[in-house]
Amino acid sequence: MKVSDILRVKGNTLYTVTPDEPLAVALRTMAELDIGSLCVMSHGDLIGMLTFREVIQAVVRNGGVVGDTLVRSTMDDQPLTCTPETELDEVRRMMLLRHARYMPVLNQRTLMGVISFYDVAKAVVDSQDFENRMLKAYIRDWPVDQDPGVEAAAAQSKL
């Protein structure tokens, strides 16, 4: 399974912020939309990510207030990224190593979307559920004249 499979299901809605916006405005946007991250864009390029992790760190640094802090001073300016063609196993490994909950998806320099750790976990569980249903259906529809126990015994007797 690839990242593009998640994006196909999730859709292509993107929420962005500029680096010179006040952090308070970005927080209001995140709260109103009930989202945990914003992509920080400048002149059409991804230059960072703002997640609740960076926000909490900034608030603690500022003594519990946001004040006139800008997104630029709070964002992660080296966000972990992937491409639509990245395999899901690789994304899981990358996210776990960096403790990343959100990952922008770039096709060259174009932002295609953001996937979350939740999106990845859901895709894995859905894939496993589908595989389990298919295996159960296969076993349930096993032909009567091909009993696996009989075939195994016959194969053993030929040895």
N, C-alpha and C positions, 0 to 999 in steps of 0.2 A: 504494500500500500504506500502511496506517495502523498506528499503534502497537498498536491492538486486535488486529490480525492476529498480531503477535508474541506478545502476551499469551495469545491463544487457543492457540497452539502450545506456548508455554513453561509455561503453567499459572499458578496463582495463589498459590504458596507465597511467604510473606513472612517475612523474618527482621528482627526489630526489637530495639532496645535502648532503655533509658531514659537520659536525660542524666546522671542521678546514679549510674549504675553505674560501678564501677571499670573503667578501660580494660583492665586485665589480664583481666577476665571477658569483655569484648567480644572481645578478641583470641583467647581460648580458644574462644569460640563460632565465630568466623570460621575458625580453624584446623580445628576438629572438623568443621565443615560444608563446608570447602573452598570458601568464598565470599570475595569481595573487598570486600563492602560490607554495612553494616547501616543500616537506616533508624532514625533517632532519633525516638522518639515521646513526646509528653507530652500526657496527657488526650485521647487519640484524634487528636491533630494531629501532622503531620510537622513537626518543628522543625529537622531537620538530617540530614546523611548522614555516616557514618563509613566511610571507605575506607582501603585500605592506604596511599594517598598521605598522608592526615592522620596516620595512625599513624606512618609513617616520620618525618615532620616532628616529631612530638611526641617520639619516641624520641631523635632528634638533639638537640632542644632540651634534653632532660633528661639529656644526657650518656651516652646509650646504655641507659638503664633506663626502665621504665614507672613504677615506684614506685607512689604512691597517686593518680596522675593519674585524673581522672574523664573520662568520655566528653564531657561538656559543654565542657571546655576544649580538646578535641581536634577535635571535629566541625566540619564545614563547616555553618555556620548559615544559609547562603544557597544551598542546593543548586539546581541547574538542574532544572526539572521540565517535564513535558509532560502532555498529556491523551491518552486513548485515541483521540481523533479526529485527533491530530497526524499529518501526513503524514511518512513515513519520510525523505524528502529534507530536510525541515525539521529533523528530529531529527539527522540526520547533520551538517548545517550547524551546529546549536547545539553539538553535542558537540565538533566540531572547533574551533570558535571558543574554547570554554572548556577544551579539553583534558580533557573529562569522560569518564570511562570507565563511569560508572553514572548512570542518570537515573530518579528516581521518577516514576511515572505517577499523576496525581491526577485524579479525577473530582469536580470542585469541591473539597471538602476531604477526600474519601475516598481513601485510598491504595489503588490498584488493583494495583500491582506495581512492579517495578524492571526496567528493561531495561539491558543492558550494550552496550558498543560491539561486543562479539562477537556479541550477539543481532542487532544491526542489520546487521552485515557478513554474517552467515549468511543473514538474510532476503533481502538484496540478491542474494547469490550464488545462493540457491535459486530466486529469482524469475527471474534471468537464465538459469539452467540449464533451468527449465521452458519459458521462451520459446524458447530454442535448440532444445529437443526438439520443440516444436510446429512451429517453422519447418522443421526437418529432416523431420518427418513430412509436412508440407504439400508440400514439394518432392518427396519420395519418392512421394507419391500424386498428383502432377500428372497430369491427364488427358492421354492420348497425343495426342488430336486437337487439343490446345491447346498446341502447342509455342510457348513465349514468343518464340523467335527468329523463327519464321514470322510470328507476329502483329505483331512489331515491324517486319519487312520490309514486310508488307502495309500497315501504317499509314504507313510512309515513302513507299511508292509512290503513295499517294493524295494526298500533299502535292504 
